[in-house]
């Protein structure tokens, strides 16, 4: 008999929405955390295996603690956590390091790295006795940056830090049978990437930089990778890059 998974998933749009739908179709119970309230509500109403949602600010420690307690109660226990929510720091002023304000740096890391840490920490607490899996979301920019066209450098640093966090946590909790991994996508067509998608220059760049598809990835193309890390009980400490060729296209003209 397969494990009946009870999963906390952060986010309610784009990649998160596709992963939530796929998990529901597998019969897994889901609690949606963070995201926009209307999106979360609509998503919860559209799937058959949703135990509830809590549209909290994932940067707020006490809110994350309370929401995990609620999720554990609604789900009857937590077996897995998938952290997808995050975002661009451009609105805060994220950009080249030499011109970035400390405020832009702090807010961008808070949006991406702090939220990942708080989700990971509460996941570890929830899985401390039973084991399970935690999957974070990184970015190809964390290991293969493109500073000329994707100059949000605090964002890239936050994703690089998530890679390190995964490897440290995986080594630290493997004895408790808690598996910790991450997906690192290239450019994906989501609301966060609208600015990039509207640029003719970047569209041409992506055609060359992601040659396996010749365009931005769509959220559904990432689902199987999240499911793999969720369901393969022998995998931990891995950063699974899903980039349509980005990381192997190394010509300096493409940087």
N, C-alpha and C positions, 0 to 999 in steps of 0.2 A: 504494500500500500504506500503511495507517495505521501510525503509530508504535506499536511495542510498548513500552508504558510499564512502567517498573520503579519502583514507588512506595513510599516510606516514609510510613506513616500512624501518627500518635501517638494513643493511646487505644484502648479495647476495648469500651466500652459506648455506649449511646445513639446519638448522631449518628455517632460513629466506627464503630460496628458496622454501621450502615446504609451508610455510604460505602464501607467495606471490602467488604461484600457486593456493592454495585453495581459497584465496580471489578473485582472478581473475575469477575462476570458478563460484563464487557466483555473479558475475557481478559487483563487487566493483571496483572502479577506484583506481589505485595505483601509488604512486611515490616512487621510490627506492632511498634510501639515504645511502651514505657511501658504504662500500664494495669495491671489486676490480672492476676496470673499465670494463675489459673484461667480467667478470662474470655478472655484472649489465647489460651490453649491450646485452649479449646473453639471459639473463632472460627477459629483456624488449621486446626483439624480439619474444620470445616464448609464450607470453601471449597476450590476446586480450584487456585487460583493463589497459594498462600501459600508464600513462600520461607523463612519462619521468623518467630520473634518473640523479643523481649527485654523482659521485664517490669521495666525499670529505673525508678529514680526520676529523672524528667526534670529535677529540680532539681540533680542532681549532675553537674558538668561533665565529669569524667573518664568517668563511666558513659555519658554522651551521646556523647562522642567515640568510645569503644570500640564502642558499639552501632551507630553510623553506619558504622564500619569493617567491622563484621560484616555489616551490611545490604548494603553495597557488594559484599562478597565473595559473599554468598549470592544476591544478585540479578544479579550480573554487571554491576554499574554501577547508578547511580541516575539516573532521568530527571526525577523529580518528588517533592515532599515536601508532605504535607498535615498540618498541625498542628492537632489538635482537643482534645487533653487539656488539662484545666484544672479549676477548681472554685471553689466558694464558700469565702470566708474566714470565714464565720460561726463555724465551730468554733474559730477563732483569736481571735475577739472583734471581727471586722470589723463596723462599724456607723457611726453618725454621727461625723464628723471630730472634734468637740470632746470626745468621750468615748473615742476610740479610743486604745489603747496603741501605742507604737512597735513592740512585738513583733507585734501584730495586723497593723499596716501592712506590716511587713517580710515576714511569712510569707505574706500574701495576694498581695503583688506577686511574691514568689518563686514561688508556685504558678502564677501566670498569666503574668506578664510575663517573669520569668527563664526559665521553661521555653520560652516563645515565642522569646526571644532565642537561647537555646542551640540550639534546633531550627533556627531560621533561619540561624544562623552555620554550623552543620555542613552544612546544605543548600547554602549558598552555596559552601562549600569543595568539596562533592561535584559541584556543577554548574559549577564555574569554567571548565572547558574545553569542556564540551558544551552549556551552556545548559539551559533547562528551566523548570519552574514551581515556585513555593513558595506555598502557600495557608495563611494563618493563620486563627485563629478569634477574632473580636472579640465584641461584644455591642451591641445597640441601646442599652444603658445607657451605653455609652461616648460617645454623642453626644446621646442623648435620655433623660436620667435621670428616675427616679421616686423621689425621696428619701423620700416619706412611706410608701410601701409596699415599696420595694426599697431599704432604707437601708444596704446593704453598700457603703459609699462607696469603700473601698480597691479593691474588685472593679471598680467602675465606672471608677476612675482607671486601673487596670491595662489595661482594655479600650480606654479612650481613648488610652493610650500605644501600644497595639498599632496603632491606626489611624495614628498618627504614624510609627511604625516602618515600616509598610508603605509609606507614601509616600516616606519618606527612602530606604529600601532599593531601592524600584523605580527611583527616579531615579539612584541610585548604581550600579546593576548592569544597567541597560537596555543598555549598550554590550556587555555580555557575553551578551546574549540570555537573561537570566534574568528571568522574569516573577514579580512578587510582588504578591499580592492578599490580601484577607480576606473572609470571610463574617461578617456581624453579625446574628445571630438575635435575635428577641424571646424571650419566655418559651417554652421547649420542654419538653415532658413527658419528663423524663429523671430518673434517680435523684438528680441534684443539686437538682432543683426540687421534690422531694417535700414539703418544708415549705410552700412557697408553694401547691402544688396542694391541700393539705389545708385551707387557709384559705378559709372561705366568703366573706370580704371580698375576698380577692385573686381568687378565682374570678369573683366578680361584676365586679370591676375589669377583669379580662382579657377578659371578654365584651364590654365596651365599648371597651377599649384595643386589642384585636385583632379589629376588627369583620369583617374579611374571612373569618375562620373562626369567630369567636365563642367561642374556647377557646384553650388553649395549642396551639402547633404540635406536631406529632409529628415525630420525627427523620426519617422518610422524606420529609417535605415539604421538607427542606433538600438532599436528595441532588442534585437536578438543578442546583442552584446551584453546588455544589462541582464537579460534572462540567463545567459551563460554564467555570469558571475554570481547570480542569485542561486542557481541550481547546481552548479558543479562543486561538490563538497570537498574537492581536493585542491582548490585554487585559493591562494591567499598571497597578499603582498604584491599584487600585480597592477600595473598601470596599463590597461588595454587601450591602445591608440586606435581610433577609428577615424582615419583622415583622408581616405581616397587617394593616398599617395603623397600628401603634403610633406611628410618627414623624409621622404627619399628623393624629392626634387630639390637638389642642393645647389643648382646654378646660382651664382651671386646675383644675377639679374632678377631673380625671383624673390629676393629678400625684402 
